[in-house]
Amino acid sequence: MAVTMHGRRVMVTGGAGFIGVHSVEALLEAGAEVLVIDDLRHASYRPLPGAARLEVADVAEGTARTAIEEWQPTAILHLAAQGGVNRSWREPTMDAHINVLGTVSVLAAAMASGCRRVVVASSGGALYGAARRLPTPEDEPAQPRSPYGTAKLSIEHYLGHFTRAGAIDALALRYGNVYGPGQDGTGEAGVVAISSRRLLEGRAPVIRGDGAQTRDFTYVGDVVAANVLGLNSTVTGAFNVGTGSETAIGDLVRRLCELAGYRGEPEREPLPPGEVARSALDNSLAAERLGWSPAVSLDDGLARTLESFRTQVS
Ligand SMILES: NC(=O)c1ccc[n+]([C@@H]2O[C@H](COP(=O)([O-])OP(=O)(O)OC[C@H]3O[C@@H](n4cnc5c(N)ncnc54)[C@H](O)[C@@H]3O)[C@@H](O)[C@H]2O)c1
């Protein structure tokens, strides 16, 4: 049954970004009133629906806190973040400022405005590091291997603190590698978007290392469904949001080449330091506690993504 959010006032931080715009579309569709807080530093090319209100503000600053306290949301979906793992190595202070301080600021504002429900984007791959168990369950010890992963772990500790204090009911969703229409294909992260864009421009895709490293590729529509279910629930803690399946980067790029009709060889680049060798997320807890499971197969998701980039590139 489709989730209904009539009468709910949902604030989405980072709502102009890749996962944000899809989430805003789904929330409006479900009947919610939506206010987006985003400073637009990495907005998606996918336009924000006109029915959503936009407040251009940095989540770590006072204007965002004031907007939350004035608008009094009934729930907050906190997506705003510096999302680049490599960038977090180059600029760890900036990463901590946005990802840790920005989140603490949003949580404090939620508490001050009496908003009990907060759902926050975390990251399975960045949090578990070199996990012993695959697919990895939530009780695997977190061993982040980057400032970005360390920030996500700190955020989860803050969510636990605010929840135990009785101030809010917070849920962290540990996403897999999210892909789909609207993702930025011009940066250094997001292999599906980057490869799709290169292929449609007639350029060879790039594989880092031998391409045997695996990731849990999760379609954005499935991640959005988990966000909406999370906002509509009162469960707390941290749940994986992934498919449970590993896909090697080399295989993924080959599938995209086939879909795009590209016959050349991929280019090779060295593997950046600290890259996790294997990643897949056990999704049984989200199934049990949220009633969530992924619905879009990798082949279907890749075809939809490539098609959406076709209109972008042409
Ligand atoms: N894309 C993935 O594969 C993936 C995987 C795991 C977790 N996540 C998490 O999901 C969330 C959303 O990711 P995304 O892929 O949509 O990223 P994105 O970069 O496309 O979107 C992030 C949005 O936040 C905004 N933003 C950044 N810093 C801000 C600030 N200080 N104040 C206000 N707005 C700010 C950007 O302008 C952008 O619109 C992030 O928290 C990210 O860490 C993403």
The ligand as an SDF file (V2000), in Angstrom:
LIG
                    3D

 44 48  0  0  0  0  0  0  0  0999 V2000
   24.9880    8.9690   -3.3760 N   0  0  0  0  0  0  0  0  0  0  0  0
   25.4070    7.9370   -2.6580 C   0  0  0  0  0  0  0  0  0  0  0  0
   25.8450    6.9010   -3.1930 O   0  0  0  0  0  0  0  0  0  0  0  0
   25.3330    7.9570   -1.1620 C   0  0  0  0  0  0  0  0  0  0  0  0
   25.7250    6.8100   -0.4470 C   0  0  0  0  0  0  0  0  0  0  0  0
   25.6700    6.8250    0.9450 C   0  0  0  0  0  0  0  0  0  0  0  0
   25.2200    7.9660    1.6130 C   0  0  0  0  0  0  0  0  0  0  0  0
   24.8790    9.0730    0.8890 N   0  0  0  0  0  0  0  0  0  0  0  0
   24.4280   10.2650    1.6250 C   0  0  0  0  0  0  0  0  0  0  0  0
   23.1550   10.6640    1.1250 O   0  0  0  0  0  0  0  0  0  0  0  0
   23.0350   12.0870    1.2500 C   0  0  0  0  0  0  0  0  0  0  0  0
   22.6220   12.6860   -0.1010 C   0  0  0  0  0  0  0  0  0  0  0  0
   23.6090   12.3200   -1.0570 O   0  0  0  0  0  0  0  0  0  0  0  0
   23.5140   12.7560   -2.5830 P   0  0  0  0  0  0  0  0  0  0  0  0
   24.1760   11.6830   -3.3610 O   0  0  0  0  0  0  0  0  0  0  0  0
   22.1390   13.1860   -2.9180 O   0  0  0  0  0  0  0  0  0  0  0  0
   24.4960   14.0170   -2.5730 O   0  0  0  0  0  0  0  0  0  0  0  0
   24.4000   15.3810   -3.3920 P   0  0  0  0  0  0  0  0  0  0  0  0
   25.7440   16.0010   -3.2930 O   0  0  0  0  0  0  0  0  0  0  0  0
   23.8300   15.1650   -4.7360 O   0  0  0  0  0  0  0  0  0  0  0  0
   23.3420   16.2220   -2.5550 O   0  0  0  0  0  0  0  0  0  0  0  0
   23.7020   16.8770   -1.3720 C   0  0  0  0  0  0  0  0  0  0  0  0
   22.9400   18.1930   -1.3330 C   0  0  0  0  0  0  0  0  0  0  0  0
   23.3080   18.8580   -0.1080 O   0  0  0  0  0  0  0  0  0  0  0  0
   23.5870   20.2110   -0.4030 C   0  0  0  0  0  0  0  0  0  0  0  0
   24.5610   20.6960    0.5960 N   0  0  0  0  0  0  0  0  0  0  0  0
   25.8480   20.3130    0.7600 C   0  0  0  0  0  0  0  0  0  0  0  0
   26.3830   20.9590    1.7930 N   0  0  0  0  0  0  0  0  0  0  0  0
   25.4200   21.7700    2.3050 C   0  0  0  0  0  0  0  0  0  0  0  0
   25.3690   22.6880    3.3780 C   0  0  0  0  0  0  0  0  0  0  0  0
   26.4390   22.9170    4.1600 N   0  0  0  0  0  0  0  0  0  0  0  0
   24.2010   23.3210    3.6200 N   0  0  0  0  0  0  0  0  0  0  0  0
   23.1090   23.1170    2.8400 C   0  0  0  0  0  0  0  0  0  0  0  0
   23.0960   22.2590    1.7990 N   0  0  0  0  0  0  0  0  0  0  0  0
   24.2480   21.5960    1.5370 C   0  0  0  0  0  0  0  0  0  0  0  0
   24.1480   20.2250   -1.8170 C   0  0  0  0  0  0  0  0  0  0  0  0
   23.9920   21.4880   -2.4370 O   0  0  0  0  0  0  0  0  0  0  0  0
   23.3080   19.1350   -2.4840 C   0  0  0  0  0  0  0  0  0  0  0  0
   22.1480   19.6860   -3.0480 O   0  0  0  0  0  0  0  0  0  0  0  0
   24.3570   12.5930    1.7930 C   0  0  0  0  0  0  0  0  0  0  0  0
   24.2540   12.7160    3.1970 O   0  0  0  0  0  0  0  0  0  0  0  0
   25.3220   11.4830    1.4460 C   0  0  0  0  0  0  0  0  0  0  0  0
   26.4530   11.4570    2.3260 O   0  0  0  0  0  0  0  0  0  0  0  0
   24.9180    9.1000   -0.4740 C   0  0  0  0  0  0  0  0  0  0  0  0
  1  2  1  0
  2  3  2  0
  2  4  1  0
  4  5  1  0
  4 44  2  0
  5  6  2  0
  6  7  1  0
  7  8  2  0
  8  9  1  0
  8 44  1  0
  9 10  1  0
  9 42  1  0
 10 11  1  0
 11 12  1  0
 11 40  1  0
 12 13  1  0
 13 14  1  0
 14 15  2  0
 14 16  1  0
 14 17  1  0
 17 18  1  0
 18 19  2  0
 18 20  1  0
 18 21  1  0
 21 22  1  0
 22 23  1  0
 23 24  1  0
 23 38  1  0
 24 25  1  0
 25 26  1  0
 25 36  1  0
 26 27  1  0
 26 35  1  0
 27 28  2  0
 28 29  1  0
 29 30  1  0
 29 35  2  0
 30 31  1  0
 30 32  2  0
 32 33  1  0
 33 34  2  0
 34 35  1  0
 36 37  1  0
 36 38  1  0
 38 39  1  0
 40 41  1  0
 40 42  1  0
 42 43  1  0
M  CHG  2   8   1  16  -1
M  END
$$$$
